[in-house]
Amino acid sequence: MGENFQALFGTSPWGPLALAFLFGAAFGWIVWGARRDDADDEDDSDREAAVAPKRGEEPKELVVLRAELQSVRNLLDDKEDNDAAIIEQLSTLDETVKRANGRLKSILAAVKRVAGR
């Protein structure tokens, strides 16, 4: 019987795959699922007490999210206040570029006059 199983296991492509699956399932059960029954009760009660919020209290995640949303709202409000200053700076820059363009045109006209003589 043992020789037949070994011959069948060695020649079949499903043999090593079945062995790998069983080994992975056993290893996964050892790492993630194997716990003592008496330790489960104590761990679960401590874990539930730490995770579950007390009555009338909000979970920590909601408090953190609410603070993040408030900081984003504050940043958006500051951006709206800065819009007027940015618009003023852009208009000043636009006027400066137009003056520089006018000066360059007058210089180019002078260069053409000198070159045409």
Secondary structure as UniProt FT lines:
FT   HELIX           2..11
FT   HELIX           14..28
FT   HELIX           29..33
FT   HELIX           37..51
FT   TURN            55..56
FT   HELIX           60..116
//
